[in-house]
Amino acid sequence: MIRKKEDLAYVIAIGKKHDYLPVIGQLRAQVPSPGDYRLLGLVKDKDIVFYYRKENSWVEAQKLIVDIHDIYKRTPFPQYLLDVLHNSRVVLFGLGSMGSRIALILARSGVRKIRLVDPDYVSIENLSRHESDMFDLFRHKVDAVRERILKVNPLAEVDTYPFDIFSRSEETKEKVYEGVNLVIATTDRMAVQQRINYDCWRRKIPALFAGCYDEARGGEVLFVLPGETQVCLECLRGGAGEPERRGKIDYSRAQGPEDYQGEPGLASAINFISDVAEQYAIALLLRNEKCEMAKLIDPKNNLLFIGGAIGKGFYYLKGLSCFTKPFEFITPTLKGPWQECSTCQSKTEKN
């Protein structure tokens, strides 16, 4: 990457690791133009010396080398917990305003193995709250987010699935779920969320579901640990009902693209909810370790309602109760499971 106005070029070496060679560095040189720029790196005395082409000769460039592992020096985790995060594999379904932010935060927290699943493209109306920008218009959201993750940590393993995996072969779906430690679902369609809920329960994969209510007045975070938590997503939606909706858009009823329109909402309001979900995700990955984050995971209290700045008076469960003030957190007592749940109470597998 070249920043011409600053005479600065970034060089990232990814591949076979050598302890004595730099992984990432920045070079200062008189850069003529990106099209004509030529760079040469040579190994010399257990170091890399960079040269840039100037007129008819090669000139040694000034360089600053950094250790890529220092990215995580200011995280609150000792190395053994970072190793757990580094080796964890997370799948994110839905790379919208909430999913794109969660993906970036997980990468910044130490998660290196990430799979991104979303068939949608970046559109102009996404830019007010999505992690993408104007240069990502009409790209797949998974590609835009993958690029940003790699800019944070070039050593991350990011696989992208820019299509609806549920319309593909069972083999494709199995590939997405293979070796996964956590699934995070933030899609806008309840039918898809329910399907992910079932898939994770059947495979005994921990799952986290997060979403916003109308205009991000509030939202909810639900985590499901198969065999441990009493209530799954289907139990919640079938047994306890759905949040009351004031707007014209009802995400849960959408069956296809023609039924879905984006709900208005400030980025800060959405991020207020997604930032809570991110910390639950990290806690789920560390739940078997002796650390403070692991204490956040209580299988008996696996649902959190979050009221936003304008959440006062908004019902988080229809006919049950409502947020009484801005920025309110409520952990309800759930009696479960729902006896009619076809996910956790049925022994018959769905097609």
Contacts in CASP RR format, 6 or more apart in sequence:
PFRMAT RR
TARGET T0000
AUTHOR 0000-0000-0000
METHOD contacts of the structure
MODEL  1
MIRKKEDLAYVIAIGKKHDYLPVIGQLRAQVPSPGDYRLLGLVKDKDIVF
YYRKENSWVEAQKLIVDIHDIYKRTPFPQYLLDVLHNSRVVLFGLGSMGS
RIALILARSGVRKIRLVDPDYVSIENLSRHESDMFDLFRHKVDAVRERIL
KVNPLAEVDTYPFDIFSRSEETKEKVYEGVNLVIATTDRMAVQQRINYDC
WRRKIPALFAGCYDEARGGEVLFVLPGETQVCLECLRGGAGEPERRGKID
YSRAQGPEDYQGEPGLASAINFISDVAEQYAIALLLRNEKCEMAKLIDPK
NNLLFIGGAIGKGFYYLKGLSCFTKPFEFITPTLKGPWQECSTCQSKTEK
N
1 9 0 8 1.000
1 10 0 8 1.000
2 8 0 8 1.000
2 9 0 8 1.000
2 10 0 8 1.000
2 31 0 8 1.000
2 34 0 8 1.000
2 37 0 8 1.000
3 9 0 8 1.000
3 10 0 8 1.000
4 31 0 8 1.000
4 33 0 8 1.000
4 34 0 8 1.000
7 28 0 8 1.000
7 29 0 8 1.000
7 30 0 8 1.000
7 31 0 8 1.000
8 26 0 8 1.000
8 27 0 8 1.000
8 28 0 8 1.000
8 31 0 8 1.000
9 26 0 8 1.000
9 27 0 8 1.000
9 29 0 8 1.000
9 31 0 8 1.000
9 37 0 8 1.000
9 39 0 8 1.000
9 52 0 8 1.000
9 61 0 8 1.000
10 24 0 8 1.000
10 25 0 8 1.000
10 26 0 8 1.000
10 27 0 8 1.000
11 24 0 8 1.000
11 25 0 8 1.000
11 26 0 8 1.000
11 27 0 8 1.000
11 39 0 8 1.000
11 50 0 8 1.000
12 23 0 8 1.000
12 24 0 8 1.000
12 25 0 8 1.000
12 154 0 8 1.000
13 21 0 8 1.000
13 22 0 8 1.000
13 23 0 8 1.000
13 24 0 8 1.000
13 48 0 8 1.000
14 23 0 8 1.000
14 154 0 8 1.000
14 155 0 8 1.000
17 23 0 8 1.000
20 46 0 8 1.000
20 47 0 8 1.000
21 43 0 8 1.000
21 46 0 8 1.000
21 47 0 8 1.000
21 48 0 8 1.000
22 47 0 8 1.000
22 48 0 8 1.000
22 65 0 8 1.000
22 66 0 8 1.000
22 67 0 8 1.000
23 67 0 8 1.000
23 68 0 8 1.000
23 154 0 8 1.000
23 155 0 8 1.000
24 65 0 8 1.000
24 66 0 8 1.000
24 68 0 8 1.000
24 154 0 8 1.000
25 63 0 8 1.000
25 64 0 8 1.000
25 65 0 8 1.000
25 66 0 8 1.000
26 63 0 8 1.000
26 64 0 8 1.000
26 66 0 8 1.000
27 39 0 8 1.000
27 50 0 8 1.000
27 52 0 8 1.000
27 61 0 8 1.000
27 62 0 8 1.000
27 63 0 8 1.000
28 61 0 8 1.000
28 62 0 8 1.000
28 63 0 8 1.000
29 52 0 8 1.000
29 54 0 8 1.000
29 59 0 8 1.000
29 61 0 8 1.000
29 62 0 8 1.000
30 52 0 8 1.000
30 54 0 8 1.000
31 37 0 8 1.000
31 52 0 8 1.000
36 53 0 8 1.000
37 52 0 8 1.000
37 53 0 8 1.000
38 52 0 8 1.000
38 53 0 8 1.000
39 50 0 8 1.000
39 51 0 8 1.000
39 52 0 8 1.000
39 53 0 8 1.000
39 61 0 8 1.000
40 50 0 8 1.000
40 51 0 8 1.000
40 52 0 8 1.000
40 53 0 8 1.000
40 58 0 8 1.000
41 48 0 8 1.000
41 49 0 8 1.000
41 50 0 8 1.000
41 51 0 8 1.000
42 48 0 8 1.000
42 49 0 8 1.000
42 51 0 8 1.000
43 49 0 8 1.000
49 60 0 8 1.000
50 60 0 8 1.000
50 61 0 8 1.000
50 63 0 8 1.000
51 58 0 8 1.000
51 59 0 8 1.000
51 60 0 8 1.000
51 61 0 8 1.000
52 58 0 8 1.000
52 59 0 8 1.000
52 61 0 8 1.000
53 59 0 8 1.000
68 153 0 8 1.000
68 154 0 8 1.000
68 155 0 8 1.000
71 108 0 8 1.000
71 110 0 8 1.000
71 152 0 8 1.000
71 153 0 8 1.000
72 82 0 8 1.000
72 110 0 8 1.000
75 82 0 8 1.000
75 109 0 8 1.000
75 110 0 8 1.000
77 85 0 8 1.000
77 291 0 8 1.000
80 289 0 8 1.000
81 286 0 8 1.000
81 289 0 8 1.000
81 291 0 8 1.000
82 110 0 8 1.000
84 285 0 8 1.000
84 286 0 8 1.000
84 289 0 8 1.000
85 109 0 8 1.000
85 110 0 8 1.000
85 111 0 8 1.000
85 112 0 8 1.000
85 282 0 8 1.000
85 285 0 8 1.000
85 286 0 8 1.000
86 110 0 8 1.000
86 111 0 8 1.000
86 112 0 8 1.000
87 112 0 8 1.000
87 113 0 8 1.000
88 111 0 8 1.000
88 113 0 8 1.000
88 181 0 8 1.000
88 182 0 8 1.000
88 285 0 8 1.000
89 113 0 8 1.000
89 114 0 8 1.000
89 115 0 8 1.000
89 179 0 8 1.000
89 180 0 8 1.000
89 181 0 8 1.000
89 182 0 8 1.000
90 106 0 8 1.000
90 111 0 8 1.000
90 113 0 8 1.000
90 114 0 8 1.000
90 115 0 8 1.000
90 180 0 8 1.000
90 181 0 8 1.000
90 182 0 8 1.000
90 183 0 8 1.000
90 184 0 8 1.000
90 281 0 8 1.000
90 285 0 8 1.000
91 114 0 8 1.000
91 115 0 8 1.000
91 117 0 8 1.000
91 176 0 8 1.000
91 177 0 8 1.000
91 180 0 8 1.000
91 182 0 8 1.000
91 183 0 8 1.000
91 184 0 8 1.000
92 99 0 8 1.000
92 102 0 8 1.000
92 103 0 8 1.000
92 114 0 8 1.000
92 115 0 8 1.000
92 116 0 8 1.000
92 117 0 8 1.000
92 184 0 8 1.000
92 185 0 8 1.000
92 186 0 8 1.000
93 117 0 8 1.000
93 118 0 8 1.000
93 183 0 8 1.000
93 184 0 8 1.000
93 185 0 8 1.000
93 186 0 8 1.000
93 187 0 8 1.000
93 192 0 8 1.000
93 196 0 8 1.000
94 116 0 8 1.000
94 117 0 8 1.000
94 118 0 8 1.000
94 120 0 8 1.000
94 141 0 8 1.000
94 185 0 8 1.000
94 186 0 8 1.000
94 187 0 8 1.000
95 103 0 8 1.000
95 116 0 8 1.000
95 117 0 8 1.000
95 118 0 8 1.000
95 120 0 8 1.000
95 141 0 8 1.000
95 142 0 8 1.000
95 145 0 8 1.000
96 118 0 8 1.000
96 120 0 8 1.000
96 126 0 8 1.000
96 130 0 8 1.000
96 141 0 8 1.000
96 186 0 8 1.000
97 126 0 8 1.000
97 129 0 8 1.000
97 130 0 8 1.000
97 267 0 8 1.000
97 270 0 8 1.000
97 274 0 8 1.000
98 186 0 8 1.000
98 210 0 8 1.000
98 211 0 8 1.000
98 212 0 8 1.000
98 270 0 8 1.000
98 273 0 8 1.000
98 274 0 8 1.000
98 277 0 8 1.000
99 184 0 8 1.000
99 186 0 8 1.000
99 274 0 8 1.000
100 130 0 8 1.000
100 131 0 8 1.000
100 132 0 8 1.000
100 141 0 8 1.000
100 144 0 8 1.000
100 145 0 8 1.000
101 131 0 8 1.000
101 270 0 8 1.000
101 271 0 8 1.000
101 274 0 8 1.000
101 275 0 8 1.000
101 278 0 8 1.000
102 184 0 8 1.000
102 186 0 8 1.000
102 210 0 8 1.000
102 274 0 8 1.000
102 277 0 8 1.000
102 278 0 8 1.000
102 281 0 8 1.000
103 114 0 8 1.000
103 116 0 8 1.000
103 131 0 8 1.000
103 145 0 8 1.000
103 149 0 8 1.000
104 131 0 8 1.000
104 145 0 8 1.000
104 148 0 8 1.000
104 149 0 8 1.000
104 152 0 8 1.000
105 275 0 8 1.000
105 278 0 8 1.000
106 114 0 8 1.000
106 278 0 8 1.000
106 281 0 8 1.000
106 282 0 8 1.000
107 114 0 8 1.000
107 149 0 8 1.000
107 152 0 8 1.000
107 153 0 8 1.000
107 156 0 8 1.000
108 152 0 8 1.000
109 278 0 8 1.000
109 282 0 8 1.000
110 153 0 8 1.000
111 285 0 8 1.000
112 153 0 8 1.000
112 155 0 8 1.000
112 156 0 8 1.000
112 157 0 8 1.000
113 156 0 8 1.000
113 157 0 8 1.000
114 149 0 8 1.000
114 156 0 8 1.000
114 157 0 8 1.000
114 158 0 8 1.000
114 159 0 8 1.000
115 158 0 8 1.000
115 159 0 8 1.000
115 160 0 8 1.000
115 161 0 8 1.000
115 176 0 8 1.000
115 180 0 8 1.000
116 141 0 8 1.000
116 142 0 8 1.000
116 145 0 8 1.000
116 146 0 8 1.000
116 158 0 8 1.000
116 159 0 8 1.000
116 160 0 8 1.000
116 161 0 8 1.000
117 142 0 8 1.000
117 161 0 8 1.000
117 165 0 8 1.000
117 176 0 8 1.000
118 140 0 8 1.000
118 141 0 8 1.000
118 142 0 8 1.000
118 161 0 8 1.000
118 162 0 8 1.000
118 187 0 8 1.000
119 140 0 8 1.000
119 162 0 8 1.000
119 163 0 8 1.000
119 164 0 8 1.000
120 140 0 8 1.000
120 141 0 8 1.000
121 138 0 8 1.000
121 139 0 8 1.000
121 140 0 8 1.000
121 141 0 8 1.000
122 130 0 8 1.000
122 132 0 8 1.000
122 136 0 8 1.000
122 137 0 8 1.000
122 138 0 8 1.000
122 139 0 8 1.000
122 140 0 8 1.000
122 141 0 8 1.000
122 144 0 8 1.000
123 137 0 8 1.000
123 138 0 8 1.000
124 137 0 8 1.000
125 262 0 8 1.000
126 132 0 8 1.000
126 141 0 8 1.000
127 133 0 8 1.000
127 134 0 8 1.000
128 267 0 8 1.000
129 265 0 8 1.000
129 266 0 8 1.000
129 267 0 8 1.000
129 270 0 8 1.000
129 271 0 8 1.000
130 141 0 8 1.000
131 144 0 8 1.000
131 145 0 8 1.000
131 148 0 8 1.000
132 139 0 8 1.000
132 141 0 8 1.000
132 144 0 8 1.000
132 145 0 8 1.000
132 148 0 8 1.000
136 144 0 8 1.000
140 160 0 8 1.000
140 162 0 8 1.000
141 162 0 8 1.000
142 160 0 8 1.000
142 161 0 8 1.000
142 162 0 8 1.000
143 160 0 8 1.000
143 162 0 8 1.000
146 158 0 8 1.000
146 160 0 8 1.000
149 156 0 8 1.000
149 158 0 8 1.000
150 156 0 8 1.000
150 158 0 8 1.000
161 172 0 8 1.000
161 176 0 8 1.000
165 172 0 8 1.000
165 173 0 8 1.000
165 176 0 8 1.000
166 173 0 8 1.000
166 192 0 8 1.000
166 195 0 8 1.000
173 199 0 8 1.000
177 183 0 8 1.000
177 199 0 8 1.000
177 200 0 8 1.000
177 203 0 8 1.000
177 205 0 8 1.000
180 205 0 8 1.000
181 205 0 8 1.000
181 206 0 8 1.000
181 285 0 8 1.000
182 205 0 8 1.000
182 206 0 8 1.000
182 207 0 8 1.000
182 208 0 8 1.000
182 281 0 8 1.000
182 284 0 8 1.000
182 285 0 8 1.000
183 196 0 8 1.000
183 199 0 8 1.000
183 200 0 8 1.000
183 205 0 8 1.000
183 206 0 8 1.000
183 207 0 8 1.000
183 208 0 8 1.000
184 207 0 8 1.000
184 208 0 8 1.000
184 210 0 8 1.000
184 277 0 8 1.000
184 281 0 8 1.000
185 192 0 8 1.000
185 193 0 8 1.000
185 196 0 8 1.000
185 197 0 8 1.000
185 207 0 8 1.000
185 208 0 8 1.000
185 209 0 8 1.000
185 210 0 8 1.000
186 209 0 8 1.000
186 210 0 8 1.000
186 211 0 8 1.000
186 274 0 8 1.000
186 277 0 8 1.000
187 193 0 8 1.000
187 196 0 8 1.000
188 251 0 8 1.000
188 254 0 8 1.000
188 260 0 8 1.000
188 262 0 8 1.000
189 251 0 8 1.000
189 252 0 8 1.000
189 254 0 8 1.000
189 255 0 8 1.000
189 256 0 8 1.000
189 260 0 8 1.000
190 237 0 8 1.000
190 251 0 8 1.000
190 252 0 8 1.000
190 253 0 8 1.000
190 254 0 8 1.000
191 254 0 8 1.000
191 255 0 8 1.000
193 209 0 8 1.000
193 233 0 8 1.000
194 233 0 8 1.000
194 234 0 8 1.000
194 237 0 8 1.000
194 343 0 8 1.000
196 207 0 8 1.000
196 209 0 8 1.000
197 207 0 8 1.000
197 209 0 8 1.000
197 224 0 8 1.000
197 232 0 8 1.000
197 233 0 8 1.000
197 234 0 8 1.000
197 343 0 8 1.000
198 234 0 8 1.000
198 342 0 8 1.000
198 343 0 8 1.000
198 350 0 8 1.000
199 205 0 8 1.000
200 206 0 8 1.000
200 207 0 8 1.000
200 224 0 8 1.000
200 226 0 8 1.000
201 207 0 8 1.000
201 224 0 8 1.000
201 226 0 8 1.000
201 232 0 8 1.000
201 343 0 8 1.000
201 344 0 8 1.000
202 349 0 8 1.000
204 226 0 8 1.000
204 227 0 8 1.000
205 226 0 8 1.000
206 223 0 8 1.000
206 224 0 8 1.000
206 225 0 8 1.000
206 226 0 8 1.000
206 284 0 8 1.000
207 223 0 8 1.000
207 224 0 8 1.000
207 233 0 8 1.000
208 221 0 8 1.000
208 222 0 8 1.000
208 223 0 8 1.000
208 224 0 8 1.000
208 277 0 8 1.000
208 280 0 8 1.000
208 281 0 8 1.000
208 284 0 8 1.000
209 220 0 8 1.000
209 221 0 8 1.000
209 222 0 8 1.000
209 223 0 8 1.000
209 224 0 8 1.000
209 233 0 8 1.000
210 219 0 8 1.000
210 220 0 8 1.000
210 221 0 8 1.000
210 222 0 8 1.000
210 273 0 8 1.000
210 274 0 8 1.000
210 277 0 8 1.000
211 219 0 8 1.000
211 220 0 8 1.000
211 221 0 8 1.000
211 273 0 8 1.000
211 277 0 8 1.000
212 218 0 8 1.000
212 219 0 8 1.000
212 263 0 8 1.000
212 265 0 8 1.000
212 269 0 8 1.000
212 270 0 8 1.000
212 273 0 8 1.000
213 219 0 8 1.000
213 220 0 8 1.000
213 243 0 8 1.000
213 245 0 8 1.000
213 314 0 8 1.000
213 316 0 8 1.000
214 245 0 8 1.000
214 246 0 8 1.000
214 247 0 8 1.000
214 249 0 8 1.000
214 263 0 8 1.000
214 314 0 8 1.000
215 247 0 8 1.000
215 263 0 8 1.000
215 264 0 8 1.000
215 265 0 8 1.000
215 269 0 8 1.000
215 310 0 8 1.000
216 263 0 8 1.000
216 265 0 8 1.000
216 266 0 8 1.000
216 269 0 8 1.000
216 270 0 8 1.000
216 272 0 8 1.000
216 273 0 8 1.000
216 308 0 8 1.000
217 269 0 8 1.000
217 307 0 8 1.000
217 308 0 8 1.000
217 310 0 8 1.000
217 311 0 8 1.000
217 314 0 8 1.000
218 269 0 8 1.000
218 273 0 8 1.000
218 305 0 8 1.000
218 306 0 8 1.000
218 307 0 8 1.000
218 308 0 8 1.000
218 311 0 8 1.000
218 314 0 8 1.000
218 316 0 8 1.000
218 323 0 8 1.000
219 243 0 8 1.000
219 273 0 8 1.000
219 305 0 8 1.000
219 306 0 8 1.000
219 307 0 8 1.000
219 308 0 8 1.000
219 316 0 8 1.000
220 243 0 8 1.000
220 303 0 8 1.000
220 304 0 8 1.000
220 305 0 8 1.000
220 306 0 8 1.000
220 316 0 8 1.000
221 273 0 8 1.000
221 276 0 8 1.000
221 277 0 8 1.000
221 280 0 8 1.000
221 303 0 8 1.000
221 304 0 8 1.000
221 306 0 8 1.000
222 231 0 8 1.000
222 233 0 8 1.000
222 236 0 8 1.000
222 302 0 8 1.000
222 303 0 8 1.000
222 304 0 8 1.000
223 229 0 8 1.000
223 280 0 8 1.000
223 284 0 8 1.000
223 297 0 8 1.000
223 302 0 8 1.000
224 231 0 8 1.000
224 232 0 8 1.000
224 233 0 8 1.000
224 302 0 8 1.000
225 284 0 8 1.000
225 297 0 8 1.000
225 299 0 8 1.000
225 302 0 8 1.000
226 344 0 8 1.000
227 344 0 8 1.000
228 299 0 8 1.000
229 299 0 8 1.000
229 300 0 8 1.000
229 302 0 8 1.000
230 299 0 8 1.000
230 300 0 8 1.000
230 302 0 8 1.000
230 334 0 8 1.000
230 336 0 8 1.000
230 337 0 8 1.000
231 302 0 8 1.000
231 303 0 8 1.000
231 334 0 8 1.000
231 336 0 8 1.000
231 337 0 8 1.000
231 338 0 8 1.000
232 337 0 8 1.000
232 341 0 8 1.000
232 343 0 8 1.000
232 344 0 8 1.000
233 343 0 8 1.000
234 338 0 8 1.000
234 341 0 8 1.000
234 342 0 8 1.000
234 343 0 8 1.000
234 344 0 8 1.000
235 334 0 8 1.000
235 336 0 8 1.000
235 337 0 8 1.000
235 338 0 8 1.000
235 341 0 8 1.000
235 343 0 8 1.000
235 344 0 8 1.000
236 303 0 8 1.000
236 334 0 8 1.000
236 338 0 8 1.000
237 252 0 8 1.000
238 338 0 8 1.000
238 340 0 8 1.000
238 341 0 8 1.000
239 338 0 8 1.000
239 340 0 8 1.000
240 317 0 8 1.000
240 320 0 8 1.000
240 334 0 8 1.000
240 338 0 8 1.000
241 317 0 8 1.000
241 318 0 8 1.000
242 252 0 8 1.000
242 317 0 8 1.000
242 318 0 8 1.000
243 315 0 8 1.000
243 316 0 8 1.000
243 317 0 8 1.000
243 318 0 8 1.000
244 314 0 8 1.000
244 315 0 8 1.000
244 317 0 8 1.000
244 318 0 8 1.000
244 319 0 8 1.000
246 314 0 8 1.000
247 263 0 8 1.000
249 260 0 8 1.000
249 261 0 8 1.000
249 262 0 8 1.000
249 263 0 8 1.000
251 260 0 8 1.000
251 263 0 8 1.000
253 259 0 8 1.000
254 260 0 8 1.000
269 308 0 8 1.000
269 309 0 8 1.000
269 310 0 8 1.000
272 306 0 8 1.000
272 308 0 8 1.000
272 309 0 8 1.000
272 327 0 8 1.000
273 306 0 8 1.000
273 308 0 8 1.000
276 304 0 8 1.000
276 306 0 8 1.000
279 293 0 8 1.000
279 296 0 8 1.000
280 296 0 8 1.000
280 297 0 8 1.000
280 304 0 8 1.000
282 293 0 8 1.000
283 293 0 8 1.000
283 294 0 8 1.000
283 295 0 8 1.000
283 296 0 8 1.000
283 297 0 8 1.000
284 297 0 8 1.000
286 293 0 8 1.000
286 294 0 8 1.000
287 294 0 8 1.000
287 297 0 8 1.000
288 294 0 8 1.000
301 331 0 8 1.000
301 333 0 8 1.000
302 334 0 8 1.000
303 331 0 8 1.000
303 332 0 8 1.000
303 334 0 8 1.000
304 329 0 8 1.000
304 330 0 8 1.000
304 331 0 8 1.000
305 316 0 8 1.000
305 317 0 8 1.000
305 323 0 8 1.000
305 329 0 8 1.000
305 330 0 8 1.000
305 331 0 8 1.000
305 332 0 8 1.000
306 328 0 8 1.000
306 329 0 8 1.000
307 314 0 8 1.000
307 316 0 8 1.000
307 323 0 8 1.000
307 326 0 8 1.000
307 327 0 8 1.000
307 328 0 8 1.000
307 329 0 8 1.000
307 330 0 8 1.000
308 323 0 8 1.000
308 326 0 8 1.000
308 327 0 8 1.000
308 328 0 8 1.000
309 326 0 8 1.000
309 327 0 8 1.000
310 326 0 8 1.000
311 323 0 8 1.000
311 326 0 8 1.000
311 328 0 8 1.000
312 323 0 8 1.000
312 324 0 8 1.000
312 325 0 8 1.000
312 326 0 8 1.000
312 328 0 8 1.000
313 322 0 8 1.000
313 323 0 8 1.000
313 324 0 8 1.000
314 322 0 8 1.000
314 323 0 8 1.000
315 321 0 8 1.000
315 322 0 8 1.000
316 322 0 8 1.000
316 323 0 8 1.000
316 330 0 8 1.000
317 332 0 8 1.000
321 330 0 8 1.000
323 330 0 8 1.000
337 344 0 8 1.000
337 345 0 8 1.000
338 345 0 8 1.000
339 345 0 8 1.000
342 348 0 8 1.000
342 350 0 8 1.000
END
